[in-house]
Amino acid sequence: MDSPIRQIREARLARRARFEALVRQAVAGLPEEFRARLENVDILVEDWPSFGQLARMGLRSRYQLLGLYEGVPLTVRGGGYNMVTPDKVTIFRKPLEAMCRSDEEIAAEVQRVIRHEIAHHFGISDQRLRAIENPSRSHLQEPEQLKGER
């Protein structure tokens, strides 16, 4: 018979595996012309952002950061850009799960965050992304507590 602790551990691992599958599906669902240009980009799942990541983004709460692109956007790279560590897109599982009420909401939000972070790899700014994601509100100023969210 399985102990309760083992059952809890297995349930956590299963939940994480389902989340990682959602991330893989979101990446696979990107248009081919974008997927083809994702060379040297690692896509990771972490439970929470680190204190350093939060500090670099100017955030205080670990619930504010859903994803993060760390790297050099394609639009900034020059001819001498080679032999470098991969760019990194990190998706933070626990904040995403905390903000969603259903598995369907989690799946939709994972897709949105993946598209958002991959857009940064292609050099699209947060301001431009807000205009694309919500054109009717693109003229509004970003709330201070969300500045730097990626």
N, C-alpha and C positions, 0 to 999 in steps of 0.2 A: 504494500500500500504506500502511495506517495505521501510524504509529509506535507503539511500546509505550506511550509516555507518553500519547498520544491515546486509546488503547484503555482505559488505566486511568482516565483522566478521564471517558470516556464511560460506563464501568461504574459509577463513583461517582455520576454524574448519574442514571443509570438506577435505581440503588439508592435514591437520595434521592427520585426521582419515585415509585417504588413505595411508599415509606414515607409520602409526602404523600398518596397515594391511600388508604392505610389510614386515615389520620387523617380524610380527607373522608368515607370510608365509615362510620367510627365515629360521626362527628357526624350523618350522614344516618340512622344506625340508632337515634338517640335517639328516644324517644316524641315525637310531634308536640306535645304540651302543653309539653314542655321546649324543643324547637327553636323554637317560636313565641315564647318569652320570652328568646331569646338576642339581643335587639337590642343593638347597640352593644358587641358582644364580638368581638374579633379572635382567631382561633385560628391560631397560628404553629407552625412547626417550626424548631427550631434544632438544630445538631449537639450543642452542649454548653451547660450553664448558664454564665453569666458569674460572675466572682469575686464581684461585687456581689450577685448572686442567691444564691449559696452562703452568703455572709456574712450576708445578711438572714435566711436560713433556719437559721443556726447549724450549717451543714454544712462539712466539710473536703474531702471527696472529691467530685469531679464525677460520680462513678458513683452517688451516693446520690440525686440529684434526677432524677426521671423526667418530672415535669410541674410546672407552677407556675401558679396563678391569681393575677393581680395586678389588683386593682380594688376596687370597693365592692359588697359583696353586696346583692342585692335587698332583703334583710330589714333593711338598715341605711339604705337610701336614704330621704330625706324628700321632701317636696313640692317643695323647691327644687332637686332634683337634675336639672340639665339643662345643656346646652352644655358637656359634659365630654369628655375624650378617652375612647376605648373602653377597656373592661376588656380584659385580655389573658390568654389561656390559651396557654402555651407548652409544647409537647411536645418533649422532648430525645431526639433520635434515637439518638445513639451510646450513651448509657447503656442505653437499651432494647434495642438490638441486642446489646450486650455481655452482658446478663443472659439472653438467650433463646438457645435451641439450634436453633430451626427457624423458618421463615417463619410457621408456624401459631402458635407461641408468641408471636412478635412481634405478629401480628394480634390475638391475644387480649389481650395486655398493653396494646396501644394502646387497645383498647376499654375496658379497665378504667381506664386512666389518664385517658382523656377523660371517662368518667363521673365519676370522682373529682374532677377539676378543675372540671367543670361543676357538680357538687354544691356546691362552694365558692361559685360564683356565686349559687346559691340559698340561701346562708347556712348550709349544713350544715358543721359542724366536723369536724376530723380524728378527734376522739374518737368522735363519732356515726357517722362513716363506717366506722371500724374495727368498731363494733358491728354495723353493717348488713352489711359485707363478710364478717365472720367472727364471727357471734354466739356461737359456743362459746368464743371467746377474748377477748371484749370486756371481761371483768373484769380482764384482765392489764394491767400497767403497760407503757407504751411504752418500748422500749429507748432509752437516752440518745442513742445515735448516730443514731437515726431521728427524734428530736423535730424538729418543724417541717417534716417532709417533706410536700409537697403535690403 
